């Protein structure tokens, strides 16, 4: 961390004589040196088998209610969102229970 700070300080001391592009390149070089970009891979996963159209519909209603609540911020919309959230949770639990019972 100390070398990063000193590299930034050195770069900022030279700012008066740098063009925008030179400064941009200088900062990019410092960031590449101290926080090099890494490539990560994310393996695609299949959705959980208990995520049914009923669950998706409930989640959609929940998200819609949450957007309304965040947009308007009223207690009524908060209560509506909480109702949809609890409803979604109960549907997910029921669908998961049904799936696990069918599998066993």
Secondary structure, DSSP 8 states (H G I E B T S, - for coil): -HHHHHHHHHHHHTGGG--HHHHHHHHHHHHHHHS-------------TT--HHHHHHHHHHHHHHHHHHHH--HHHHHHHHHHHHHHHHHHHHHHHHHHHHH-
